[in-house]
Structure formats: C-alpha cells, structure tokens
Amino acid sequence: MRRLIAAITCQLAVSSGAALAQPSAADPDCLTITQASAATYMISNAACPDQSVLASIELSGGAADVARCFTKKIRTQISIASETAAPVINYQCIEGAPGCSVEALHGMFPECHAG
C-alpha cells in the first residue's frame, strides 16, 4: 500500500521537535513523528500551529504484512499505538488549501478510513 501514488512524496519528518521553517500550503511539512514509548507514537503539528493538517497515515500490520490506513485531521497532536513499526505519513496537506479536503484524500487513498 505504501507509495500508492508515485507522484506523491512522503512528507514524513521524524524529529525531536526541532523548529522547522513555515511550509507553504501547497507543499507542507507540518507533521513530525516521535516515539513516546515502546508501542506509542506521537504525530505532532508543531510547524503549522495555526493550521489543521489532513494526513493519510499508514500502520504496518506486522507478521501478516497487512497495513491499515486512515485519514486524520491533526490540529495539535495525536497519539497512535503501534507495536510493530512507526506510522508512516503517506500524504499531508493544510486543510482548506486547494485540493486538500477529506474527500480529496479519500480519492487519492480510497482504502483509508476517516478518523
């Protein structure tokens, strides 16, 4: 399921919370992933604090190699439990920017569930 659309680059930024330059609405890099505990990850929106970010997030299924995908709106941060691997952000955009809506993300990733 990873990289379903070759033209979409993963906007994943794994960091310790370092400040990032303000991204544009068309090409955001707002979200960071950090590991909070052995099986918990935080996805934070520290780089775009005045914006809500829509993201298509994928979780590895582990031994069965079945991935779960969901669409989430992140204003500040969310916590995700995953014992097998860190979540992967397949795509992110600033909500309300041209082409950035839940419907648009579902069109790009129809297998993802709204969250």
C-alpha positions as CSV (number, residue, x, y, z in Angstrom):
1,M,0.0,0.0,0.0
2,R,3.0,2.3,0.6
3,R,3.5,4.9,-2.0
4,L,0.3,4.2,-3.8
5,I,0.7,7.3,-6.0
6,A,4.2,7.7,-7.2
7,A,3.7,11.5,-7.7
8,I,3.0,12.0,-4.0
9,T,6.1,12.1,-1.9
10,C,6.0,11.2,1.7
11,Q,6.1,14.2,3.9
12,L,7.4,12.3,6.9
13,A,9.7,14.2,9.2
14,V,10.9,12.2,12.2
15,S,12.5,14.7,14.7
16,S,13.0,15.5,18.3
17,G,10.8,18.6,18.0
18,A,13.3,21.0,16.4
19,A,11.7,24.1,14.9
20,L,11.0,24.0,11.2
21,A,10.6,26.7,8.6
22,Q,7.0,27.6,7.9
23,P,5.8,25.5,4.9
24,S,3.6,26.6,2.1
25,A,0.0,25.3,1.9
26,A,0.8,23.5,-1.4
27,D,3.9,21.6,0.0
28,P,3.6,21.4,3.7
29,D,6.0,19.6,6.0
30,C,4.0,20.3,9.2
31,L,3.9,16.9,11.0
32,T,6.6,15.2,13.0
33,I,6.6,11.7,14.4
34,T,8.2,10.9,17.7
35,Q,8.2,7.7,19.7
36,A,6.6,8.3,23.1
37,S,7.0,4.8,24.5
38,A,7.8,1.3,23.3
39,A,4.4,1.0,21.5
40,T,3.2,4.6,21.2
41,Y,4.0,7.3,18.7
42,M,3.0,11.0,18.7
43,I,2.3,12.8,15.5
44,S,2.6,16.5,16.2
45,N,1.8,19.6,14.2
46,A,4.3,22.0,15.7
47,A,5.5,23.5,12.4
48,C,2.0,24.8,11.4
49,P,0.4,25.7,14.7
50,D,-2.3,27.9,13.1
51,Q,-3.4,25.3,10.6
52,S,-5.2,22.0,10.7
53,V,-3.4,19.3,8.7
54,L,-5.1,16.5,6.9
55,A,-2.9,13.4,6.7
56,S,-3.1,9.9,5.3
57,I,-1.4,7.7,7.8
58,E,-0.4,4.1,7.4
59,L,0.4,1.5,10.1
60,S,2.2,-1.7,9.4
61,G,0.3,-4.9,10.1
62,G,3.3,-6.8,11.4
63,A,3.7,-10.5,10.6
64,A,0.6,-10.7,8.4
65,D,2.1,-7.8,6.4
66,V,-1.4,-6.2,6.3
67,A,-1.3,-2.4,6.6
68,R,-4.0,-0.2,8.0
69,C,-4.5,3.2,6.5
70,F,-6.6,6.1,7.8
71,T,-7.2,9.8,7.2
72,K,-6.9,12.1,10.2
73,K,-7.2,15.8,10.8
74,I,-4.4,17.0,13.1
75,R,-4.5,20.4,14.8
76,T,-2.0,19.9,17.6
77,Q,-1.1,16.2,18.0
78,I,-2.4,12.7,18.1
79,S,-1.2,9.5,19.8
80,I,-1.0,6.2,17.9
81,A,-0.4,2.8,19.3
82,S,1.7,0.5,17.2
83,E,3.7,-2.4,18.4
84,T,5.2,-3.4,15.1
85,A,6.6,-0.2,13.5
86,A,6.4,3.6,13.4
87,P,3.4,5.0,11.5
88,V,4.1,6.4,8.0
89,I,2.6,9.6,6.7
90,N,1.8,8.9,3.1
91,Y,0.5,12.4,2.4
92,Q,-0.3,15.6,4.3
93,C,-1.8,18.9,3.3
94,I,-3.1,22.0,5.0
95,E,-6.9,21.7,5.4
96,G,-8.7,24.2,3.1
97,A,-5.8,24.6,0.7
98,P,-6.7,23.9,-3.0
99,G,-7.2,20.2,-3.4
100,C,-6.9,19.5,0.4
101,S,-10.1,18.1,1.8
102,V,-11.2,14.8,3.3
103,E,-12.9,13.9,0.0
104,A,-9.7,14.7,-2.0
105,L,-7.6,12.4,0.3
106,H,-10.2,9.6,0.0
107,G,-9.9,10.0,-3.7
108,M,-6.1,9.5,-3.5
109,F,-6.3,6.8,-0.9
110,P,-9.8,5.1,-1.2
111,E,-8.7,2.3,1.2
112,C,-8.1,4.7,4.0
113,H,-10.8,5.2,6.6
114,A,-11.7,8.6,8.1
115,G,-10.5,9.1,11.6
